[in-house]
Amino acid sequence: MAMTTTTTAFGVGAARYAIGNTTKFAIVFVVVSMHTLRDLSLPLYLIFYVPTVAVVALQYVFGAKVRRSMVASRLFTAWIFIGVCGFAVSLAIISPGGSVQGLVRFLFAAPLFMALVLYTESAQELRRHLVTAVVFFTVASLTVPLQLLTGPISWFPPASVRDGLERYSSLLG
């Protein structure tokens, strides 16, 4: 966070903290990626998820300083269209419940795309966002070997057995 000082109408300096783009992206990325916390407490997870998504969506749609390009807008529209087409195909092949679940899972990552577009202004920021993702996935993946040593983590999805081997869930699901 960078601190800036502004002068008010009375000549008094006021400190303002500005959150950098890397921090903004990291917050959105971690909140969306921590979806396994919904197994611990869905209301607690939604307390973080819903406002985060609302802020990013509002900034993406109505932001005064819109940074997205026409290419990004068209890619996002195409992505949504593909999701809706996939939903229609799934609806024809599988149950309505399964189709809705698939669409929700597909669209769940939409805030990540919006945050990437909103909070990336240079190649250096893009690299930092990728580092954020890699570090998060590395730490989250390490929860599998941790469970081999300590046993299952109670609030993760239950372990399953495949080909006689126990498969633990990770922080990623």
C-alpha positions as CSV (number, residue, x, y, z in Angstrom):
1,M,0.0,0.0,0.0
2,A,1.3,3.4,-0.9
3,M,0.5,6.4,1.3
4,T,-0.2,9.7,-0.3
5,T,-0.9,13.0,1.5
6,T,-3.5,15.4,0.2
7,T,-4.3,18.9,1.4
8,T,-7.8,19.6,2.4
9,A,-9.6,22.9,2.0
10,F,-8.4,24.0,5.4
11,G,-4.7,23.3,4.6
12,V,-4.6,20.2,6.7
13,G,-2.8,17.2,5.3
14,A,-4.9,14.0,5.1
15,A,-3.2,10.6,4.7
16,R,-4.8,8.4,2.0
17,Y,-3.8,4.8,1.4
18,A,-3.9,3.5,-2.1
19,I,-4.0,-0.2,-2.7
20,G,-1.8,-1.3,-5.7
21,N,-3.1,-3.3,-8.6
22,T,-1.1,-6.3,-7.5
23,T,-2.8,-6.3,-4.1
24,K,-6.2,-5.8,-5.6
25,F,-5.8,-8.7,-8.0
26,A,-4.4,-10.9,-5.2
27,I,-7.4,-10.2,-3.0
28,V,-9.8,-11.2,-5.8
29,F,-7.8,-14.2,-6.7
30,V,-7.5,-15.5,-3.2
31,V,-11.2,-14.9,-2.4
32,V,-12.4,-16.7,-5.5
33,S,-9.9,-19.5,-5.2
34,M,-10.7,-20.2,-1.5
35,H,-14.0,-21.8,-2.6
36,T,-13.3,-24.8,-0.4
37,L,-14.0,-22.6,2.6
38,R,-17.7,-22.9,1.7
39,D,-17.5,-26.5,3.1
40,L,-16.4,-25.0,6.4
41,S,-19.0,-22.2,6.4
42,L,-21.0,-21.1,3.3
43,P,-22.3,-17.9,4.9
44,L,-18.7,-16.9,6.0
45,Y,-17.4,-17.6,2.5
46,L,-20.2,-15.6,0.9
47,I,-19.5,-12.7,3.2
48,F,-16.2,-12.3,1.4
49,Y,-17.1,-13.6,-2.1
50,V,-20.2,-11.6,-2.8
51,P,-18.8,-8.1,-2.0
52,T,-15.6,-8.9,-3.8
53,V,-17.4,-10.0,-6.9
54,A,-19.8,-7.0,-6.7
55,V,-17.0,-4.5,-6.5
56,V,-15.1,-6.0,-9.4
57,A,-18.2,-6.3,-11.6
58,L,-19.2,-2.8,-10.9
59,Q,-15.7,-1.5,-11.6
60,Y,-15.6,-3.6,-14.8
61,V,-19.0,-2.4,-16.1
62,F,-19.2,1.2,-14.7
63,G,-15.6,2.2,-13.9
64,A,-14.9,5.8,-14.5
65,K,-11.5,5.0,-15.7
66,V,-12.2,1.9,-17.8
67,R,-9.0,0.1,-18.7
68,R,-10.4,-2.7,-20.6
69,S,-9.9,-2.8,-24.3
70,M,-12.3,-3.8,-27.0
71,V,-10.5,-7.1,-27.4
72,A,-10.9,-7.9,-23.6
73,S,-14.6,-7.0,-23.8
74,R,-15.2,-9.2,-26.8
75,L,-13.2,-12.1,-25.2
76,F,-15.3,-11.8,-22.1
77,T,-18.6,-11.7,-24.1
78,A,-17.4,-14.8,-26.1
79,W,-16.5,-16.6,-22.9
80,I,-20.0,-15.9,-21.4
81,F,-21.6,-17.0,-24.7
82,I,-19.6,-20.3,-24.7
83,G,-20.7,-20.9,-21.2
84,V,-24.4,-20.4,-22.1
85,C,-24.0,-22.6,-25.2
86,G,-22.4,-25.3,-23.0
87,F,-25.3,-25.0,-20.6
88,A,-27.8,-25.5,-23.4
89,V,-25.9,-28.6,-24.7
90,S,-25.7,-29.9,-21.1
91,L,-29.4,-29.3,-20.6
92,A,-30.1,-31.5,-23.7
93,I,-27.8,-34.3,-22.5
94,I,-27.9,-34.3,-18.7
95,S,-30.2,-33.2,-15.9
96,P,-31.2,-29.5,-15.4
97,G,-29.5,-29.6,-11.9
98,G,-26.2,-30.8,-13.5
99,S,-26.5,-28.2,-16.2
100,V,-27.0,-25.4,-13.7
101,Q,-24.1,-26.7,-11.6
102,G,-21.8,-26.8,-14.6
103,L,-22.8,-23.2,-15.7
104,V,-22.2,-21.9,-12.2
105,R,-18.8,-23.5,-12.0
106,F,-17.9,-22.1,-15.4
107,L,-19.0,-18.6,-14.6
108,F,-17.5,-18.7,-11.1
109,A,-14.1,-17.6,-12.4
110,A,-15.5,-14.5,-14.2
111,P,-14.3,-12.2,-11.5
112,L,-10.7,-13.4,-12.1
113,F,-10.9,-12.3,-15.7
114,M,-12.4,-9.0,-14.8
115,A,-9.8,-8.4,-12.2
116,L,-7.0,-9.3,-14.6
117,V,-8.3,-6.8,-17.1
118,L,-8.9,-4.1,-14.5
119,Y,-5.7,-4.4,-12.5
120,T,-3.2,-5.0,-15.2
121,E,-1.6,-2.0,-16.8
122,S,1.8,-3.4,-17.8
123,A,3.7,-6.5,-18.5
124,Q,5.4,-6.2,-15.1
125,E,2.0,-6.2,-13.3
126,L,0.9,-9.2,-15.4
127,R,4.0,-11.1,-14.2
128,R,3.2,-10.2,-10.6
129,H,-0.4,-11.5,-11.1
130,L,1.0,-14.7,-12.5
131,V,3.4,-15.0,-9.5
132,T,0.4,-14.5,-7.2
133,A,-1.4,-17.4,-8.9
134,V,1.6,-19.7,-8.9
135,V,2.4,-19.1,-5.2
136,F,-1.3,-19.6,-4.2
137,F,-1.5,-22.9,-6.2
138,T,1.8,-24.1,-4.8
139,V,0.7,-23.5,-1.2
140,A,-2.7,-25.0,-1.9
141,S,-1.2,-28.0,-3.5
142,L,1.1,-28.6,-0.6
143,T,-2.0,-29.4,1.5
144,V,-2.1,-32.9,-0.1
145,P,1.3,-34.0,1.1
146,L,0.5,-32.4,4.4
147,Q,-2.5,-34.7,4.8
148,L,-0.3,-37.7,4.0
149,L,1.6,-36.8,7.1
150,T,-1.2,-35.6,9.4
151,G,-4.3,-37.2,8.0
152,P,-7.4,-35.6,6.5
153,I,-8.3,-32.0,7.2
154,S,-11.9,-32.1,8.5
155,W,-13.2,-29.1,6.6
156,F,-11.9,-30.2,3.2
157,P,-14.1,-32.3,1.0
158,P,-13.9,-36.0,2.1
159,A,-11.0,-38.1,0.8
160,S,-11.9,-40.8,-1.8
161,V,-10.3,-44.1,-2.8
162,R,-9.2,-44.8,-6.4
163,D,-7.4,-47.9,-7.4
164,G,-6.9,-48.8,-3.8
165,L,-5.1,-45.5,-3.0
166,E,-6.6,-42.8,-0.8
167,R,-7.0,-39.5,-2.6
168,Y,-7.0,-36.4,-0.4
169,S,-8.7,-33.2,-1.3
170,S,-6.6,-30.1,-1.3
171,L,-7.3,-26.4,-0.5
172,L,-8.3,-26.2,-4.2
173,G,-11.0,-28.8,-3.8
